[in-house]
């Protein structure tokens, strides 16, 4: 009995010892470091983000992007429903004390699922691709220098203390594109979508070959004069390199001389067509006139083909080789993330190559008809999927506009049933392609391109799908056509939100950042915000160069114009309380509470206060 009692006491003592040891360990691991930290001892905690975040977890332009049933990869905070009906109209922000309402006038017919044009912006926009992000590190701003990055707490000039925490900035690293990976490893891009629709259909071989030459053979100093319906008939190629090389000429003189040379050559071949249309005997023709006549031999279904060619006119097309090379290089920054977005929407990754047709990855591309951004959204279509107001035009943001393009293309596919038709509808409109299918009785894209006739289905619409097929081949075989390719590295930047309304140029200067660097990362910002004429609302998701997020937040806190005072907004026709709240990134309830007796409805002409720093 005594022995048993002794064993029990031993067990109890053992358990007590274990408890004491465990308690001491907890004190050493958890309590003691905290006490030391409060006393000023111990290592400082890093304020760097814990790990890089992909855009599947970061909102790029301050507003949640629409969630799609095809985008399960994306988190709930990376999506919100696309605007519909009245919610498609966006409110804008202007200078204090009263904001303007930014109503973008539609430059096209009523919405029919139309987005970009067939290479229109590629011809219209010649701005440079290279931006300040590739330049040397920004120097300290004059006057008050940048805040030291080690600052944890500082008193701002509004009398408050801003505590910088890890959660206030997030590092975003774009994925590497399949094109850049293939170029780096000297291999052809892996074709995820092995489908017959990606092959050139019977009847479109000549059309695709024409655009293939435009993208890979001719550059901006070569203008191809051709038949607008039978693209295999190329009358001449006008060379303009000597004009471009003449440094004595002004830009206006250079443009005028170019036009005169092209028009003179066009008139020359118009004269040849007139002679052939008159039925002149072959013995009276020159060698060049005989060459042109032979090119028409394959046209058997047009008895008056030379007269018809005169009616069609001679179209000119500028070469795109140099722009394609620049587009491939610049695509390295964004294409990998764009491919991830298409994967998440269950979209064929190859369709991302439409960007080469639309804009050649030129973020500043704007067409003559008002289409904007790398996906060339028209205003009427863009406002259905994207924010467009005085603060921001998300058509110009590559990531936000890619979500919109994926939704539009998926919607086209769900309605039309094939990807060629869905792609063609991106240019011509979903309704127009539904009309084409009904009239021709077929869903075959080649037959529709050749047989469907409508004033709204012109040269750009007929050539949109052939251009895509040509661009796809050139992009995936770039080394074959252009030699060894170098792609820009994927973008890396930090995303932050301030609790204050700020002026971007002022804060960038205080943070020691070049304004161009900030604007290049935030291409959707409106001109007023970019210039500092209009404030950026509190809570807006802003991108800054990697490693500069904390210094930017610190600068925002000390900037003289930074404010936590409510903004004033003038209500315009069509605006709702929910839309105004969405524009400024606040809860509708916060606006109601800031305006005594306002209720949940707003009136045209009413001036309301919008509290800042109270994000939804």
ChimeraX attribute file (.defattr): number of C-alpha atoms within 10 A of each C-alpha:
attribute: neighborCount
match mode: 1-to-1
recipient: residues
	/A:1	5
	/A:2	7
	/A:3	7
	/A:4	9
	/A:5	9
	/A:6	11
	/A:7	11
	/A:8	12
	/A:9	11
	/A:10	12
	/A:11	11
	/A:12	12
	/A:13	12
	/A:14	12
	/A:15	12
	/A:16	12
	/A:17	12
	/A:18	12
	/A:19	12
	/A:20	11
	/A:21	12
	/A:22	12
	/A:23	11
	/A:24	12
	/A:25	12
	/A:26	11
	/A:27	12
	/A:28	12
	/A:29	10
	/A:30	10
	/A:31	12
	/A:32	12
	/A:33	15
	/A:34	14
	/A:35	12
	/A:36	12
	/A:37	13
	/A:38	10
	/A:39	9
	/A:40	10
	/A:41	11
	/A:42	12
	/A:43	9
	/A:44	9
	/A:45	9
	/A:46	10
	/A:47	17
	/A:48	16
	/A:49	17
	/A:50	11
	/A:51	10
	/A:52	15
	/A:53	16
	/A:54	17
	/A:55	21
	/A:56	21
	/A:57	15
	/A:58	20
	/A:59	21
	/A:60	25
	/A:61	23
	/A:62	21
	/A:63	22
	/A:64	19
	/A:65	25
	/A:66	20
	/A:67	20
	/A:68	18
	/A:69	9
	/A:70	16
	/A:71	22
	/A:72	12
	/A:73	15
	/A:74	20
	/A:75	14
	/A:76	15
	/A:77	15
	/A:78	19
	/A:79	18
	/A:80	13
	/A:81	11
	/A:82	18
	/A:83	17
	/A:84	11
	/A:85	7
	/A:86	12
	/A:87	16
	/A:88	21
	/A:89	22
	/A:90	25
	/A:91	30
	/A:92	25
	/A:93	28
	/A:94	23
	/A:95	17
	/A:96	14
	/A:97	12
	/A:98	16
	/A:99	21
	/A:100	18
	/A:101	21
	/A:102	18
	/A:103	18
	/A:104	14
	/A:105	9
	/A:106	16
	/A:107	13
	/A:108	15
	/A:109	8
	/A:110	10
	/A:111	17
	/A:112	17
	/A:113	24
	/A:114	26
	/A:115	25
	/A:116	33
	/A:117	25
	/A:118	25
	/A:119	22
	/A:120	20
	/A:121	28
	/A:122	24
	/A:123	20
	/A:124	13
	/A:125	17
	/A:126	13
	/A:127	10
	/A:128	10
	/A:129	15
	/A:130	14
	/A:131	12
	/A:132	16
	/A:133	16
	/A:134	9
	/A:135	9
	/A:136	7
	/A:137	11
	/A:138	15
	/A:139	13
	/A:140	16
	/A:141	15
	/A:142	10
	/A:143	8
	/A:144	12
	/A:145	14
	/A:146	21
	/A:147	19
	/A:148	12
	/A:149	15
	/A:150	11
	/A:151	12
	/A:152	13
	/A:153	12
	/A:154	15
	/A:155	13
	/A:156	17
	/A:157	15
	/A:158	14
	/A:159	9
	/A:160	11
	/A:161	12
	/A:162	17
	/A:163	13
	/A:164	18
	/A:165	15
	/A:166	13
	/A:167	12
	/A:168	17
	/A:169	27
	/A:170	24
	/A:171	24
	/A:172	24
	/A:173	19
	/A:174	23
	/A:175	21
	/A:176	23
	/A:177	23
	/A:178	19
	/A:179	25
	/A:180	24
	/A:181	16
	/A:182	17
	/A:183	20
	/A:184	13
	/A:185	10
	/A:186	12
	/A:187	13
	/A:188	16
	/A:189	17
	/A:190	11
	/A:191	12
	/A:192	9
	/A:193	13
	/A:194	10
	/A:195	9
	/A:196	8
	/A:197	14
	/A:198	16
	/A:199	11
	/A:200	18
	/A:201	16
	/A:202	10
	/A:203	13
	/A:204	19
	/A:205	14
	/A:206	16
	/A:207	21
	/A:208	24
	/A:209	18
	/A:210	22
	/A:211	24
	/A:212	23
	/A:213	16
	/A:214	24
	/A:215	26
	/A:216	23
	/A:217	16
	/A:218	20
	/A:219	19
	/A:220	18
	/A:221	19
	/A:222	21
	/A:223	22
	/A:224	21
	/A:225	23
	/A:226	21
	/A:227	18
	/A:228	18
	/A:229	16
	/A:230	16
	/A:231	18
	/A:232	17
	/A:233	17
	/A:234	18
	/A:235	21
	/A:236	16
	/A:237	19
	/A:238	19
	/A:239	17
	/A:240	18
	/A:241	13
	/A:242	9
	/A:243	17
	/A:244	16
	/A:245	10
	/A:246	10
	/A:247	10
	/A:248	10
	/A:249	13
	/A:250	10
	/A:251	10
	/A:252	9
	/A:253	12
	/A:254	18
	/A:255	13
	/A:256	11
	/A:257	15
	/A:258	20
	/A:259	12
	/A:260	12
	/A:261	14
	/A:262	21
	/A:263	15
	/A:264	12
	/A:265	16
	/A:266	21
	/A:267	12
	/A:268	11
	/A:269	19
	/A:270	17
	/A:271	14
	/A:272	21
	/A:273	22
	/A:274	15
	/A:275	17
	/A:276	20
	/A:277	16
	/A:278	11
	/A:279	9
	/A:280	11
	/A:281	9
	/A:282	12
	/A:283	7
	/A:284	10
	/A:285	15
	/A:286	10
	/A:287	10
	/A:288	12
	/A:289	17
	/A:290	15
	/A:291	12
	/A:292	18
	/A:293	16
	/A:294	11
	/A:295	14
	/A:296	16
	/A:297	9
	/A:298	8
	/A:299	10
	/A:300	9
	/A:301	7
	/A:302	11
	/A:303	9
	/A:304	10
	/A:305	17
	/A:306	20
	/A:307	17
	/A:308	13
	/A:309	20
	/A:310	17
	/A:311	9
	/A:312	12
	/A:313	16
	/A:314	20
	/A:315	16
	/A:316	21
	/A:317	17
	/A:318	19
	/A:319	23
	/A:320	27
	/A:321	23
	/A:322	16
	/A:323	23
	/A:324	26
	/A:325	22
	/A:326	19
	/A:327	20
	/A:328	22
	/A:329	21
	/A:330	22
	/A:331	25
	/A:332	25
	/A:333	23
	/A:334	20
	/A:335	26
	/A:336	21
	/A:337	24
	/A:338	26
	/A:339	23
	/A:340	22
	/A:341	23
	/A:342	23
	/A:343	16
	/A:344	20
	/A:345	22
	/A:346	15
	/A:347	22
	/A:348	17
	/A:349	19
	/A:350	17
	/A:351	20
	/A:352	21
	/A:353	22
	/A:354	25
	/A:355	23
	/A:356	26
	/A:357	30
	/A:358	31
	/A:359	31
	/A:360	29
	/A:361	30
	/A:362	28
	/A:363	24
	/A:364	18
	/A:365	25
	/A:366	24
	/A:367	23
	/A:368	13
	/A:369	15
	/A:370	18
	/A:371	27
	/A:372	27
	/A:373	28
	/A:374	29
	/A:375	32
	/A:376	31
	/A:377	30
	/A:378	25
	/A:379	25
	/A:380	23
	/A:381	23
	/A:382	26
	/A:383	25
	/A:384	22
	/A:385	25
	/A:386	27
	/A:387	27
	/A:388	27
	/A:389	23
	/A:390	24
	/A:391	26
	/A:392	27
	/A:393	24
	/A:394	30
	/A:395	31
	/A:396	27
	/A:397	23
	/A:398	23
	/A:399	22
	/A:400	24
	/A:401	26
	/A:402	22
	/A:403	23
	/A:404	23
	/A:405	23
	/A:406	24
	/A:407	22
	/A:408	23
	/A:409	23
	/A:410	22
	/A:411	15
	/A:412	25
	/A:413	19
	/A:414	12
	/A:415	15
	/A:416	19
	/A:417	13
	/A:418	15
	/A:419	21
	/A:420	22
	/A:421	26
	/A:422	25
	/A:423	22
	/A:424	27
	/A:425	28
	/A:426	27
	/A:427	27
	/A:428	26
	/A:429	23
	/A:430	26
	/A:431	17
	/A:432	20
	/A:433	26
	/A:434	16
	/A:435	13
	/A:436	23
	/A:437	19
	/A:438	11
	/A:439	13
	/A:440	14
	/A:441	11
	/A:442	12
	/A:443	18
	/A:444	15
	/A:445	25
	/A:446	20
	/A:447	18
	/A:448	19
	/A:449	22
	/A:450	12
	/A:451	12
	/A:452	17
	/A:453	14
	/A:454	10
	/A:455	6
	/A:456	11
	/A:457	18
	/A:458	14
	/A:459	13
	/A:460	18
	/A:461	21
	/A:462	23
	/A:463	22
	/A:464	25
	/A:465	30
	/A:466	27
	/A:467	25
	/A:468	28
	/A:469	26
	/A:470	23
	/A:471	25
	/A:472	21
	/A:473	15
	/A:474	24
	/A:475	22
	/A:476	20
	/A:477	18
	/A:478	20
	/A:479	17
	/A:480	12
	/A:481	15
	/A:482	15
	/A:483	9
	/A:484	11
	/A:485	18
	/A:486	16
	/A:487	21
	/A:488	16
	/A:489	17
	/A:490	19
	/A:491	19
	/A:492	20
	/A:493	21
	/A:494	25
	/A:495	22
	/A:496	22
	/A:497	21
	/A:498	23
	/A:499	20
	/A:500	23
	/A:501	24
	/A:502	25
	/A:503	24
	/A:504	22
	/A:505	21
	/A:506	18
	/A:507	26
	/A:508	24
	/A:509	23
	/A:510	24
	/A:511	29
	/A:512	22
	/A:513	23
	/A:514	19
	/A:515	18
	/A:516	15
	/A:517	19
	/A:518	20
	/A:519	22
	/A:520	18
	/A:521	22
	/A:522	22
	/A:523	21
	/A:524	24
	/A:525	24
	/A:526	22
	/A:527	15
	/A:528	18
	/A:529	23
	/A:530	23
	/A:531	16
	/A:532	16
	/A:533	15
	/A:534	21
	/A:535	25
	/A:536	28
	/A:537	29
	/A:538	23
	/A:539	22
	/A:540	25
	/A:541	22
	/A:542	24
	/A:543	27
	/A:544	25
	/A:545	19
	/A:546	16
	/A:547	17
	/A:548	17
	/A:549	26
	/A:550	26
	/A:551	23
	/A:552	24
	/A:553	25
	/A:554	27
	/A:555	26
	/A:556	28
	/A:557	27
	/A:558	20
	/A:559	21
	/A:560	15
	/A:561	17
	/A:562	25
	/A:563	22
	/A:564	17
	/A:565	13
	/A:566	17
	/A:567	22
	/A:568	19
	/A:569	24
	/A:570	22
	/A:571	23
	/A:572	20
	/A:573	12
	/A:574	16
	/A:575	22
	/A:576	22
	/A:577	20
	/A:578	17
	/A:579	20
	/A:580	24
	/A:581	20
	/A:582	21
	/A:583	23
	/A:584	28
	/A:585	24
	/A:586	23
	/A:587	18
	/A:588	20
	/A:589	14
	/A:590	17
	/A:591	24
	/A:592	20
	/A:593	14
	/A:594	14
	/A:595	14
	/A:596	10
	/A:597	8
	/A:598	14
	/A:599	12
	/A:600	12
	/A:601	10
	/A:602	18
	/A:603	16
	/A:604	12
	/A:605	11
	/A:606	11
	/A:607	17
	/A:608	22
	/A:609	20
	/A:610	26
	/A:611	26
	/A:612	23
	/A:613	22
	/A:614	17
	/A:615	18
	/A:616	13
